[in-house]
């Protein structure tokens, strides 16, 4: 199976985002310093996963999905949609476990 290089550390396919390209080149290319975080800061998930724990992605962490995921929830999702989104992202990171 070919690895998706546009898969962020939290399992989002950056290339599927409407911001990918002009506004953002993706989490991995930007070392987590994406458009929606304060200038010069890394996304909290990226910071924890890569900078602090030195994992490749959250799929390597036994605590994922963790409190940081819940705190960085996209408000457009209902509770049910968010739960499904998290499940899909974890499966992408861990290879459909």
PDB file as gemmi writes it, atoms N, CA and C in Angstrom:
CRYST1    1.000    1.000    1.000  90.00  90.00  90.00 P 1                      
ATOM      1  N   UNK A   1       0.827  -1.171   0.000  1.00  0.00           N  
ATOM      2  CA  UNK A   1       0.000   0.000   0.000  1.00  0.00           C  
ATOM      3  C   UNK A   1       0.879   1.246   0.000  1.00  0.00           C  
ATOM      4  N   UNK A   2       0.597   2.191  -0.898  1.00  0.00           N  
ATOM      5  CA  UNK A   2       1.385   3.400  -1.018  1.00  0.00           C  
ATOM      6  C   UNK A   2       1.035   4.374   0.099  1.00  0.00           C  
ATOM      7  N   UNK A   3       2.059   4.965   0.718  1.00  0.00           N  
ATOM      8  CA  UNK A   3       1.851   5.922   1.790  1.00  0.00           C  
ATOM      9  C   UNK A   3       1.360   7.241   1.222  1.00  0.00           C  
ATOM     10  N   UNK A   4       0.359   7.835   1.847  1.00  0.00           N  
ATOM     11  CA  UNK A   4      -0.163   9.131   1.446  1.00  0.00           C  
ATOM     12  C   UNK A   4       0.699  10.199   2.103  1.00  0.00           C  
ATOM     13  N   UNK A   5       1.556  10.874   1.330  1.00  0.00           N  
ATOM     14  CA  UNK A   5       2.453  11.883   1.885  1.00  0.00           C  
ATOM     15  C   UNK A   5       1.717  13.166   2.257  1.00  0.00           C  
ATOM     16  N   UNK A   6       0.469  13.311   1.847  1.00  0.00           N  
ATOM     17  CA  UNK A   6      -0.335  14.471   2.213  1.00  0.00           C  
ATOM     18  C   UNK A   6      -1.155  14.226   3.474  1.00  0.00           C  
ATOM     19  N   UNK A   7      -0.962  13.081   4.110  1.00  0.00           N  
ATOM     20  CA  UNK A   7      -1.674  12.759   5.333  1.00  0.00           C  
ATOM     21  C   UNK A   7      -0.966  13.465   6.493  1.00  0.00           C  
ATOM     22  N   UNK A   8      -1.705  14.324   7.180  1.00  0.00           N  
ATOM     23  CA  UNK A   8      -1.120  15.059   8.305  1.00  0.00           C  
ATOM     24  C   UNK A   8      -0.878  14.122   9.483  1.00  0.00           C  
ATOM     25  N   UNK A   9      -0.209  14.619  10.496  1.00  0.00           N  
ATOM     26  CA  UNK A   9       0.086  13.792  11.663  1.00  0.00           C  
ATOM     27  C   UNK A   9      -1.178  13.332  12.382  1.00  0.00           C  
ATOM     28  N   UNK A  10      -2.287  14.056  12.181  1.00  0.00           N  
ATOM     29  CA  UNK A  10      -3.549  13.676  12.838  1.00  0.00           C  
ATOM     30  C   UNK A  10      -4.496  12.947  11.893  1.00  0.00           C  
ATOM     31  N   UNK A  11      -4.019  12.581  10.710  1.00  0.00           N  
ATOM     32  CA  UNK A  11      -4.808  11.752   9.813  1.00  0.00           C  
ATOM     33  C   UNK A  11      -5.687  12.477   8.817  1.00  0.00           C  
ATOM     34  N   UNK A  12      -5.563  13.780   8.729  1.00  0.00           N  
ATOM     35  CA  UNK A  12      -6.319  14.531   7.720  1.00  0.00           C  
ATOM     36  C   UNK A  12      -5.543  14.517   6.416  1.00  0.00           C  
ATOM     37  N   UNK A  13      -6.236  14.283   5.303  1.00  0.00           N  
ATOM     38  CA  UNK A  13      -5.605  14.339   3.991  1.00  0.00           C  
ATOM     39  C   UNK A  13      -5.560  15.810   3.579  1.00  0.00           C  
ATOM     40  N   UNK A  14      -4.402  16.420   3.733  1.00  0.00           N  
ATOM     41  CA  UNK A  14      -4.250  17.853   3.447  1.00  0.00           C  
ATOM     42  C   UNK A  14      -4.644  18.197   2.013  1.00  0.00           C  
ATOM     43  N   UNK A  15      -4.375  17.305   1.070  1.00  0.00           N  
ATOM     44  CA  UNK A  15      -4.675  17.598  -0.336  1.00  0.00           C  
ATOM     45  C   UNK A  15      -6.179  17.671  -0.596  1.00  0.00           C  
ATOM     46  N   UNK A  16      -6.994  17.164   0.329  1.00  0.00           N  
ATOM     47  CA  UNK A  16      -8.445  17.218   0.166  1.00  0.00           C  
ATOM     48  C   UNK A  16      -9.049  18.497   0.763  1.00  0.00           C  
ATOM     49  N   UNK A  17      -8.233  19.292   1.421  1.00  0.00           N  
ATOM     50  CA  UNK A  17      -8.696  20.527   2.065  1.00  0.00           C  
ATOM     51  C   UNK A  17      -8.806  21.644   1.041  1.00  0.00           C  
ATOM     52  N   UNK A  18      -9.847  22.459   1.185  1.00  0.00           N  
ATOM     53  CA  UNK A  18     -10.058  23.577   0.254  1.00  0.00           C  
ATOM     54  C   UNK A  18      -8.930  24.609   0.331  1.00  0.00           C  
ATOM     55  N   UNK A  19      -8.162  24.613   1.399  1.00  0.00           N  
ATOM     56  CA  UNK A  19      -7.069  25.580   1.571  1.00  0.00           C  
ATOM     57  C   UNK A  19      -5.747  25.096   0.968  1.00  0.00           C  
ATOM     58  N   UNK A  20      -5.698  23.820   0.640  1.00  0.00           N  
ATOM     59  CA  UNK A  20      -4.447  23.232   0.157  1.00  0.00           C  
ATOM     60  C   UNK A  20      -4.074  23.827  -1.195  1.00  0.00           C  
ATOM     61  N   UNK A  21      -2.854  24.243  -1.300  1.00  0.00           N  
ATOM     62  CA  UNK A  21      -2.363  24.828  -2.547  1.00  0.00           C  
ATOM     63  C   UNK A  21      -2.042  26.294  -2.356  1.00  0.00           C  
ATOM     64  N   UNK A  22      -3.024  27.160  -2.542  1.00  0.00           N  
ATOM     65  CA  UNK A  22      -2.769  28.592  -2.420  1.00  0.00           C  
ATOM     66  C   UNK A  22      -2.547  29.067  -0.989  1.00  0.00           C  
ATOM     67  N   UNK A  23      -3.405  28.656  -0.062  1.00  0.00           N  
ATOM     68  CA  UNK A  23      -3.313  29.123   1.326  1.00  0.00           C  
ATOM     69  C   UNK A  23      -2.364  28.286   2.175  1.00  0.00           C  
ATOM     70  N   UNK A  24      -2.215  27.019   1.835  1.00  0.00           N  
ATOM     71  CA  UNK A  24      -1.501  26.104   2.717  1.00  0.00           C  
ATOM     72  C   UNK A  24      -0.877  24.978   1.894  1.00  0.00           C  
ATOM     73  N   UNK A  25       0.354  24.631   2.218  1.00  0.00           N  
ATOM     74  CA  UNK A  25       1.000  23.527   1.497  1.00  0.00           C  
ATOM     75  C   UNK A  25       0.988  22.238   2.310  1.00  0.00           C  
ATOM     76  N   UNK A  26       0.254  22.233   3.415  1.00  0.00           N  
ATOM     77  CA  UNK A  26       0.089  21.013   4.194  1.00  0.00           C  
ATOM     78  C   UNK A  26       0.895  20.996   5.473  1.00  0.00           C  
ATOM     79  N   UNK A  27       0.373  20.281   6.420  1.00  0.00           N  
ATOM     80  CA  UNK A  27       0.948  20.171   7.756  1.00  0.00           C  
ATOM     81  C   UNK A  27       2.409  19.716   7.723  1.00  0.00           C  
ATOM     82  N   UNK A  28       2.687  18.676   6.975  1.00  0.00           N  
ATOM     83  CA  UNK A  28       4.040  18.124   6.955  1.00  0.00           C  
ATOM     84  C   UNK A  28       5.038  19.102   6.338  1.00  0.00           C  
ATOM     85  N   UNK A  29       4.676  19.722   5.226  1.00  0.00           N  
ATOM     86  CA  UNK A  29       5.567  20.674   4.571  1.00  0.00           C  
ATOM     87  C   UNK A  29       5.824  21.911   5.419  1.00  0.00           C  
ATOM     88  N   UNK A  30       4.855  22.282   6.237  1.00  0.00           N  
ATOM     89  CA  UNK A  30       4.963  23.499   7.050  1.00  0.00           C  
ATOM     90  C   UNK A  30       5.365  23.221   8.501  1.00  0.00           C  
ATOM     91  N   UNK A  31       5.753  21.997   8.795  1.00  0.00           N  
ATOM     92  CA  UNK A  31       6.119  21.606  10.165  1.00  0.00           C  
ATOM     93  C   UNK A  31       5.051  22.000  11.176  1.00  0.00           C  
ATOM     94  N   UNK A  32       3.785  21.824  10.757  1.00  0.00           N  
ATOM     95  CA  UNK A  32       2.664  22.102  11.642  1.00  0.00           C  
ATOM     96  C   UNK A  32       2.276  23.566  11.753  1.00  0.00           C  
ATOM     97  N   UNK A  33       3.023  24.457  11.094  1.00  0.00           N  
ATOM     98  CA  UNK A  33       2.757  25.898  11.178  1.00  0.00           C  
ATOM     99  C   UNK A  33       1.778  26.299  10.079  1.00  0.00           C  
ATOM    100  N   UNK A  34       0.580  25.776  10.193  1.00  0.00           N  
ATOM    101  CA  UNK A  34      -0.458  25.976   9.186  1.00  0.00           C  
ATOM    102  C   UNK A  34      -1.226  27.275   9.421  1.00  0.00           C  
ATOM    103  N   UNK A  35      -1.999  27.653   8.435  1.00  0.00           N  
ATOM    104  CA  UNK A  35      -2.668  28.950   8.414  1.00  0.00           C  
ATOM    105  C   UNK A  35      -3.584  29.231   9.599  1.00  0.00           C  
ATOM    106  N   UNK A  36      -4.126  28.210  10.231  1.00  0.00           N  
ATOM    107  CA  UNK A  36      -5.114  28.428  11.280  1.00  0.00           C  
ATOM    108  C   UNK A  36      -4.534  28.514  12.689  1.00  0.00           C  
ATOM    109  N   UNK A  37      -3.216  28.511  12.823  1.00  0.00           N  
ATOM    110  CA  UNK A  37      -2.587  28.692  14.132  1.00  0.00           C  
ATOM    111  C   UNK A  37      -1.851  30.034  14.141  1.00  0.00           C  
ATOM    112  N   UNK A  38      -1.601  30.592  15.324  1.00  0.00           N  
ATOM    113  CA  UNK A  38      -0.891  31.877  15.376  1.00  0.00           C  
ATOM    114  C   UNK A  38       0.467  31.816  14.677  1.00  0.00           C  
ATOM    115  N   UNK A  39       0.838  32.908  14.056  1.00  0.00           N  
ATOM    116  CA  UNK A  39       2.103  33.032  13.320  1.00  0.00           C  
ATOM    117  C   UNK A  39       3.281  32.512  14.143  1.00  0.00           C  
ATOM    118  N   UNK A  40       4.085  31.662  13.536  1.00  0.00           N  
ATOM    119  CA  UNK A  40       5.272  31.125  14.184  1.00  0.00           C  
ATOM    120  C   UNK A  40       5.039  29.943  15.103  1.00  0.00           C  
ATOM    121  N   UNK A  41       3.793  29.606  15.376  1.00  0.00           N  
ATOM    122  CA  UNK A  41       3.456  28.481  16.250  1.00  0.00           C  
ATOM    123  C   UNK A  41       3.076  27.268  15.414  1.00  0.00           C  
ATOM    124  N   UNK A  42       3.241  26.100  15.989  1.00  0.00           N  
ATOM    125  CA  UNK A  42       2.816  24.866  15.330  1.00  0.00           C  
ATOM    126  C   UNK A  42       1.468  24.445  15.896  1.00  0.00           C  
ATOM    127  N   UNK A  43       0.699  23.746  15.097  1.00  0.00           N  
ATOM    128  CA  UNK A  43      -0.552  23.150  15.555  1.00  0.00           C  
ATOM    129  C   UNK A  43      -0.262  22.332  16.816  1.00  0.00           C  
ATOM    130  N   UNK A  44      -1.157  22.378  17.785  1.00  0.00           N  
ATOM    131  CA  UNK A  44      -0.962  21.665  19.053  1.00  0.00           C  
ATOM    132  C   UNK A  44      -0.772  20.166  18.848  1.00  0.00           C  
ATOM    133  N   UNK A  45      -1.488  19.600  17.903  1.00  0.00           N  
ATOM    134  CA  UNK A  45      -1.362  18.161  17.642  1.00  0.00           C  
ATOM    135  C   UNK A  45       0.009  17.856  17.055  1.00  0.00           C  
ATOM    136  N   UNK A  46       0.429  18.655  16.083  1.00  0.00           N  
ATOM    137  CA  UNK A  46       1.741  18.464  15.461  1.00  0.00           C  
ATOM    138  C   UNK A  46       2.839  18.642  16.508  1.00  0.00           C  
ATOM    139  N   UNK A  47       2.722  19.688  17.311  1.00  0.00           N  
ATOM    140  CA  UNK A  47       3.734  19.972  18.324  1.00  0.00           C  
ATOM    141  C   UNK A  47       3.899  18.798  19.288  1.00  0.00           C  
ATOM    142  N   UNK A  48       2.788  18.273  19.775  1.00  0.00           N  
ATOM    143  CA  UNK A  48       2.820  17.137  20.686  1.00  0.00           C  
ATOM    144  C   UNK A  48       3.424  15.900  20.015  1.00  0.00           C  
ATOM    145  N   UNK A  49       2.908  15.590  18.837  1.00  0.00           N  
ATOM    146  CA  UNK A  49       3.279  14.350  18.166  1.00  0.00           C  
ATOM    147  C   UNK A  49       4.718  14.341  17.662  1.00  0.00           C  
ATOM    148  N   UNK A  50       5.075  15.353  16.903  1.00  0.00           N  
ATOM    149  CA  UNK A  50       6.383  15.378  16.244  1.00  0.00           C  
ATOM    150  C   UNK A  50       7.451  16.040  17.107  1.00  0.00           C  
ATOM    151  N   UNK A  51       7.161  17.245  17.586  1.00  0.00           N  
ATOM    152  CA  UNK A  51       8.173  18.004  18.319  1.00  0.00           C  
ATOM    153  C   UNK A  51       8.448  17.448  19.712  1.00  0.00           C  
ATOM    154  N   UNK A  52       7.400  17.042  20.428  1.00  0.00           N  
ATOM    155  CA  UNK A  52       7.603  16.569  21.794  1.00  0.00           C  
ATOM    156  C   UNK A  52       7.849  15.066  21.882  1.00  0.00           C  
ATOM    157  N   UNK A  53       7.000  14.280  21.239  1.00  0.00           N  
ATOM    158  CA  UNK A  53       7.110  12.815  21.347  1.00  0.00           C  
ATOM    159  C   UNK A  53       7.971  12.196  20.251  1.00  0.00           C  
ATOM    160  N   UNK A  54       8.273  12.984  19.232  1.00  0.00           N  
ATOM    161  CA  UNK A  54       9.097  12.551  18.101  1.00  0.00           C  
ATOM    162  C   UNK A  54       8.526  11.342  17.372  1.00  0.00           C  
ATOM    163  N   UNK A  55       7.202  11.304  17.278  1.00  0.00           N  
ATOM    164  CA  UNK A  55       6.510  10.297  16.484  1.00  0.00           C  
ATOM    165  C   UNK A  55       6.347  10.819  15.064  1.00  0.00           C  
ATOM    166  N   UNK A  56       6.131   9.916  14.158  1.00  0.00           N  
ATOM    167  CA  UNK A  56       5.839  10.280  12.766  1.00  0.00           C  
ATOM    168  C   UNK A  56       4.409  10.826  12.651  1.00  0.00           C  
ATOM    169  N   UNK A  57       3.493  10.207  13.398  1.00  0.00           N  
ATOM    170  CA  UNK A  57       2.100  10.650  13.403  1.00  0.00           C  
ATOM    171  C   UNK A  57       1.400  10.126  14.661  1.00  0.00           C  
ATOM    172  N   UNK A  58       0.175  10.573  14.857  1.00  0.00           N  
ATOM    173  CA  UNK A  58      -0.584  10.183  16.055  1.00  0.00           C  
ATOM    174  C   UNK A  58      -0.900   8.686  16.105  1.00  0.00           C  
ATOM    175  N   UNK A  59      -0.822   8.004  14.988  1.00  0.00           N  
ATOM    176  CA  UNK A  59      -1.067   6.570  14.954  1.00  0.00           C  
ATOM    177  C   UNK A  59      -0.075   5.780  15.786  1.00  0.00           C  
ATOM    178  N   UNK A  60       1.077   6.374  16.078  1.00  0.00           N  
ATOM    179  CA  UNK A  60       2.096   5.727  16.892  1.00  0.00           C  
ATOM    180  C   UNK A  60       1.854   5.928  18.388  1.00  0.00           C  
ATOM    181  N   UNK A  61       0.902   6.797  18.721  1.00  0.00           N  
ATOM    182  CA  UNK A  61       0.655   7.135  20.124  1.00  0.00           C  
ATOM    183  C   UNK A  61      -0.527   6.337  20.675  1.00  0.00           C  
ATOM    184  N   UNK A  62      -0.320   5.697  21.807  1.00  0.00           N  
ATOM    185  CA  UNK A  62      -1.379   4.883  22.415  1.00  0.00           C  
ATOM    186  C   UNK A  62      -2.519   5.733  22.982  1.00  0.00           C  
ATOM    187  N   UNK A  63      -2.295   7.026  23.152  1.00  0.00           N  
ATOM    188  CA  UNK A  63      -3.319   7.909  23.708  1.00  0.00           C  
ATOM    189  C   UNK A  63      -4.227   8.534  22.647  1.00  0.00           C  
ATOM    190  N   UNK A  64      -3.916   8.339  21.388  1.00  0.00           N  
ATOM    191  CA  UNK A  64      -4.710   8.953  20.304  1.00  0.00           C  
ATOM    192  C   UNK A  64      -6.008   8.185  20.093  1.00  0.00           C  
ATOM    193  N   UNK A  65      -7.099   8.872  19.913  1.00  0.00           N  
ATOM    194  CA  UNK A  65      -7.254  10.328  19.919  1.00  0.00           C  
ATOM    195  C   UNK A  65      -7.303  10.838  21.356  1.00  0.00           C  
ATOM    196  N   UNK A  66      -6.577  11.907  21.608  1.00  0.00           N  
ATOM    197  CA  UNK A  66      -6.426  12.416  22.964  1.00  0.00           C  
ATOM    198  C   UNK A  66      -7.191  13.718  23.179  1.00  0.00           C  
ATOM    199  N   UNK A  67      -6.973  14.294  24.335  1.00  0.00           N  
ATOM    200  CA  UNK A  67      -7.640  15.542  24.707  1.00  0.00           C  
ATOM    201  C   UNK A  67      -7.301  16.676  23.729  1.00  0.00           C  
ATOM    202  N   UNK A  68      -6.093  16.685  23.221  1.00  0.00           N  
ATOM    203  CA  UNK A  68      -5.713  17.730  22.261  1.00  0.00           C  
ATOM    204  C   UNK A  68      -6.605  17.647  21.030  1.00  0.00           C  
ATOM    205  N   UNK A  69      -6.890  16.443  20.557  1.00  0.00           N  
ATOM    206  CA  UNK A  69      -7.790  16.279  19.413  1.00  0.00           C  
ATOM    207  C   UNK A  69      -9.149  16.877  19.722  1.00  0.00           C  
ATOM    208  N   UNK A  70      -9.641  16.605  20.927  1.00  0.00           N  
ATOM    209  CA  UNK A  70     -10.967  17.094  21.304  1.00  0.00           C  
ATOM    210  C   UNK A  70     -10.995  18.616  21.412  1.00  0.00           C  
ATOM    211  N   UNK A  71      -9.900  19.199  21.875  1.00  0.00           N  
ATOM    212  CA  UNK A  71      -9.814  20.653  22.016  1.00  0.00           C  
ATOM    213  C   UNK A  71      -9.655  21.363  20.677  1.00  0.00           C  
ATOM    214  N   UNK A  72      -9.155  20.664  19.671  1.00  0.00           N  
ATOM    215  CA  UNK A  72      -8.942  21.282  18.358  1.00  0.00           C  
ATOM    216  C   UNK A  72     -10.028  20.875  17.367  1.00  0.00           C  
ATOM    217  N   UNK A  73     -11.141  20.474  17.888  1.00  0.00           N  
ATOM    218  CA  UNK A  73     -12.291  20.043  17.090  1.00  0.00           C  
ATOM    219  C   UNK A  73     -12.799  21.160  16.184  1.00  0.00           C  
ATOM    220  N   UNK A  74     -13.078  20.809  14.944  1.00  0.00           N  
ATOM    221  CA  UNK A  74     -13.687  21.751  13.998  1.00  0.00           C  
ATOM    222  C   UNK A  74     -15.145  21.932  14.406  1.00  0.00           C  
ATOM    223  N   UNK A  75     -15.561  23.161  14.705  1.00  0.00           N  
ATOM    224  CA  UNK A  75     -16.928  23.384  15.185  1.00  0.00           C  
ATOM    225  C   UNK A  75     -18.026  23.110  14.157  1.00  0.00           C  
ATOM    226  N   UNK A  76     -17.657  22.907  12.919  1.00  0.00           N  
ATOM    227  CA  UNK A  76     -18.686  22.627  11.906  1.00  0.00           C  
ATOM    228  C   UNK A  76     -19.291  21.229  12.063  1.00  0.00           C  
ATOM    229  N   UNK A  77     -18.618  20.354  12.806  1.00  0.00           N  
ATOM    230  CA  UNK A  77     -19.093  18.980  12.959  1.00  0.00           C  
ATOM    231  C   UNK A  77     -20.051  18.822  14.143  1.00  0.00           C  
ATOM    232  N   UNK A  78     -21.102  18.036  13.943  1.00  0.00           N  
ATOM    233  CA  UNK A  78     -21.954  17.627  15.060  1.00  0.00           C  
ATOM    234  C   UNK A  78     -21.161  16.587  15.862  1.00  0.00           C  
ATOM    235  N   UNK A  79     -21.672  16.214  17.025  1.00  0.00           N  
ATOM    236  CA  UNK A  79     -20.995  15.201  17.840  1.00  0.00           C  
ATOM    237  C   UNK A  79     -20.808  13.904  17.058  1.00  0.00           C  
ATOM    238  N   UNK A  80     -21.853  13.485  16.351  1.00  0.00           N  
ATOM    239  CA  UNK A  80     -21.800  12.241  15.573  1.00  0.00           C  
ATOM    240  C   UNK A  80     -20.802  12.357  14.416  1.00  0.00           C  
ATOM    241  N   UNK A  81     -20.821  13.484  13.720  1.00  0.00           N  
ATOM    242  CA  UNK A  81     -19.897  13.692  12.599  1.00  0.00           C  
ATOM    243  C   UNK A  81     -18.455  13.727  13.093  1.00  0.00           C  
ATOM    244  N   UNK A  82     -18.232  14.374  14.230  1.00  0.00           N  
ATOM    245  CA  UNK A  82     -16.885  14.449  14.776  1.00  0.00           C  
ATOM    246  C   UNK A  82     -16.380  13.067  15.182  1.00  0.00           C  
ATOM    247  N   UNK A  83     -17.228  12.277  15.824  1.00  0.00           N  
ATOM    248  CA  UNK A  83     -16.844  10.914  16.221  1.00  0.00           C  
ATOM    249  C   UNK A  83     -16.459  10.086  14.988  1.00  0.00           C  
ATOM    250  N   UNK A  84     -17.223  10.203  13.910  1.00  0.00           N  
ATOM    251  CA  UNK A  84     -16.921   9.476  12.672  1.00  0.00           C  
ATOM    252  C   UNK A  84     -15.636   9.996  12.041  1.00  0.00           C  
ATOM    253  N   UNK A  85     -15.442  11.307  12.072  1.00  0.00           N  
ATOM    254  CA  UNK A  85     -14.229  11.922  11.538  1.00  0.00           C  
ATOM    255  C   UNK A  85     -12.996  11.406  12.268  1.00  0.00           C  
ATOM    256  N   UNK A  86     -13.062  11.376  13.588  1.00  0.00           N  
ATOM    257  CA  UNK A  86     -11.945  10.881  14.401  1.00  0.00           C  
ATOM    258  C   UNK A  86     -11.675   9.414  14.082  1.00  0.00           C  
ATOM    259  N   UNK A  87     -12.716   8.610  13.997  1.00  0.00           N  
ATOM    260  CA  UNK A  87     -12.574   7.180  13.684  1.00  0.00           C  
ATOM    261  C   UNK A  87     -11.880   6.992  12.334  1.00  0.00           C  
ATOM    262  N   UNK A  88     -12.298   7.744  11.345  1.00  0.00           N  
ATOM    263  CA  UNK A  88     -11.716   7.657   9.998  1.00  0.00           C  
ATOM    264  C   UNK A  88     -10.249   8.060   9.998  1.00  0.00           C  
ATOM    265  N   UNK A  89      -9.932   9.119  10.728  1.00  0.00           N  
ATOM    266  CA  UNK A  89      -8.546   9.597  10.796  1.00  0.00           C  
ATOM    267  C   UNK A  89      -7.640   8.582  11.485  1.00  0.00           C  
ATOM    268  N   UNK A  90      -8.103   8.009  12.577  1.00  0.00           N  
ATOM    269  CA  UNK A  90      -7.320   6.994  13.284  1.00  0.00           C  
ATOM    270  C   UNK A  90      -7.093   5.777  12.382  1.00  0.00           C  
ATOM    271  N   UNK A  91      -8.121   5.366  11.670  1.00  0.00           N  
ATOM    272  CA  UNK A  91      -7.985   4.230  10.747  1.00  0.00           C  
ATOM    273  C   UNK A  91      -6.969   4.544   9.651  1.00  0.00           C  
ATOM    274  N   UNK A  92      -6.984   5.761   9.139  1.00  0.00           N  
ATOM    275  CA  UNK A  92      -6.005   6.140   8.110  1.00  0.00           C  
ATOM    276  C   UNK A  92      -4.583   6.081   8.649  1.00  0.00           C  
ATOM    277  N   UNK A  93      -4.403   6.510   9.882  1.00  0.00           N  
ATOM    278  CA  UNK A  93      -3.070   6.502  10.486  1.00  0.00           C  
ATOM    279  C   UNK A  93      -2.578   5.115  10.868  1.00  0.00           C  
ATOM    280  N   UNK A  94      -3.499   4.275  11.283  1.00  0.00           N  
ATOM    281  CA  UNK A  94      -3.101   2.951  11.780  1.00  0.00           C  
ATOM    282  C   UNK A  94      -3.348   1.844  10.774  1.00  0.00           C  
ATOM    283  N   UNK A  95      -3.776   2.196   9.589  1.00  0.00           N  
ATOM    284  CA  UNK A  95      -3.953   1.190   8.547  1.00  0.00           C  
ATOM    285  C   UNK A  95      -5.186   0.335   8.674  1.00  0.00           C  
ATOM    286  N   UNK A  96      -6.339   0.954   8.937  1.00  0.00           N  
ATOM    287  CA  UNK A  96      -7.630   0.245   8.977  1.00  0.00           C  
ATOM    288  C   UNK A  96      -7.670  -0.871  10.002  1.00  0.00           C  
ATOM    289  N   UNK A  97      -7.188  -0.586  11.197  1.00  0.00           N  
ATOM    290  CA  UNK A  97      -7.169  -1.633  12.245  1.00  0.00           C  
ATOM    291  C   UNK A  97      -8.534  -2.142  12.612  1.00  0.00           C  
TER     292      UNK A  97                                                      
END                                                                             
